[in-house]
Amino acid sequence: MMSDNNKNKQPKHLFATIQTPVRKDASRLSDDEKMQLIESKMIEVLDILGLDLQDDSLSGTPRRVAKMYVKEIFKGLNPDNLPKLSSFENKYKYGQMLVERDISVFSTCEHHLLPIIGKAHVAYISNGTVLGLSKINRIVDYFARRPQVQERLTVQIVKAMQEALGTEDVACVVDAKHMCLVSRGIKDITSSTLTAEYAGKFKEPEVKKEFLRYINIDTKFIV
């Protein structure tokens, strides 16, 4: 785990975007400035497509898209939106794994900017500290709200949980549908993508099996 001294030396934006390909100056513009620029570019895009932006239905679309990008679906690119991850003492002396399953995931594929929709299942074993349950949901949502690949998202959730709890014993499984598969290309509406990251004790076969049983995933092939 990262020492306190090393944490203090880390740029805030680096931790907030573990492995996400952002430029070093990604935070130089305010949200309002970003929205103004995106709105102007969206006007150009829609005009190129031949849409009539004087129509009542379309006139507000560039502004709506700009606001959606900055304030909603890509808000996880702004390190100021990183949730407060303060932990507290495990006074209950609960020593088994804590599992929060079926956490809603709304993300965006960074290859086609189409939605990724699914569920995340997150677990940890306390080494003396615990997180409020809503914090786990907020961690998932923060890292999902940016252009993503599912593999990276899964790892980012685990790393953030480890950092917040000061333990290696964290696991995450994400099961999601990618609209770039559903609505274009192969157009497969039935498949979903499953990714997993296991750390610490969750790499032990029996602990991993217990976690997967909790989230109703078949464990017969786990060794």
PETAKA-V572375 format. One record per helix or strand of 3 or more residues. SS is the DSSP state (H for helix, E for strand). FROM is the first residue (numbers start at 0). LEN is the number of residues. If there is no record, write none. Layout:
ss=(SS;SS)
from=(FROM;FROM)
len=(LEN;LEN)
//
This chain:
ss=(H;H;H;H;H;H;E;E;H;H;E;H;E;H;H)
from=(3;11;30;60;74;78;96;114;132;149;169;178;192;199;204)
len=(6;5;18;13;3;3;13;11;12;16;9;4;6;4;10)
//
